[in-house]
Amino acid sequence: MTLYALRQTIRYDFNRPTGAGRQLFRILPADIPGVQRVRDVHYDFAPEVGERGTFRDFFGTRVIEAAMPPGLVSLDLTMQAVVERAVDDSLLDLSPPLEGLAAEVAACRGVGPDSPHHFTQPSRRIAAAPRIADFARAHAAAGLTVRGLVEALGRAVHAHMAFDAEATHVDTAPEAAFALQRGVCQDFAQIMVGGLRALGVPAAYVAGYLRTLPPPGQPRLIGADAMHAWVRAWAGAETGWIDYDPTNACFVRNDHIDVGFGRDYDDVAPVTGRLRLDGHHSGSHSVDIEEIAA
């Protein structure tokens, strides 16, 4: 078990006072039985906004909803939480061969938030992409279990792509990032999701935080951690969902903190909504994750 103190700050500056609006923020860590427990969480706006509250979306992500008053010239949202992670490190593979997964998916009758049926088809941001499908098929060796395939494809995406924060933007399609062979964690994750779906493996896009460590001998920088994205794949009825991080070529363990999941980035974007603007604005965010004593 690992315990973290988490702090996320989002700041906006406007060169002219804003009109009214309403914003949704998906930044709160999730409670996941047996995996992640939120011991404490609170958030504050400065200046204070109007009506505000939280609700859960269809996939269970806790969402902050805020009515923005007119006249803002800046806005800060600060969220602080204490989060416990206790991921099972077992490497036992109980997933079926890929050839047997379709029957297990078909046998699932539920349509709740974690049903694999929501994650088998292309979605708004992850369209069918022939080049990504061919790439995935090339790494689906005969006899692989679903878990083995998830790892093989995740490692292949990691090898194919170079991390480059300047190469893509939030609206870059997975197929375009794949052709560039460059991108950020959003691109790595959406490419892998598309490849798994092309092979018949239900796959979701996960948003959260990643605790990073400085190089040996270097001080830890406050605010240097980041929001992150990875992949959740359904590996059969007995195994259920497993998480893989293609950006770092690893199964997800205690360094990752879940916020939520969905069909693609749109379902878990950290900020959505409407705000009337007359002029330019700038935004920034910082994330700080520190391991603390239990």
Beta strands, then each sheet from edge to edge (+ up, - down):
strand 1: 2-14
strand 2: 21-25
strand 3: 36-46
strand 4: 52-56
strand 5: 62-68
strand 6: 74-85
strand 7: 162-163
strand 8: 182-183
strand 9: 203-210
strand 10: 226-234
strand 11: 241-245
strand 12: 250-251
strand 13: 256-262
strand 14: 271-275
strand 15: 281-292
sheet 1: 3+ 6- 1+ 15-
sheet 2: 4+ 5- 2+ 14-
sheet 3: 7+ 8+
sheet 4: 12+ 11- 10+ 9- 13+
end
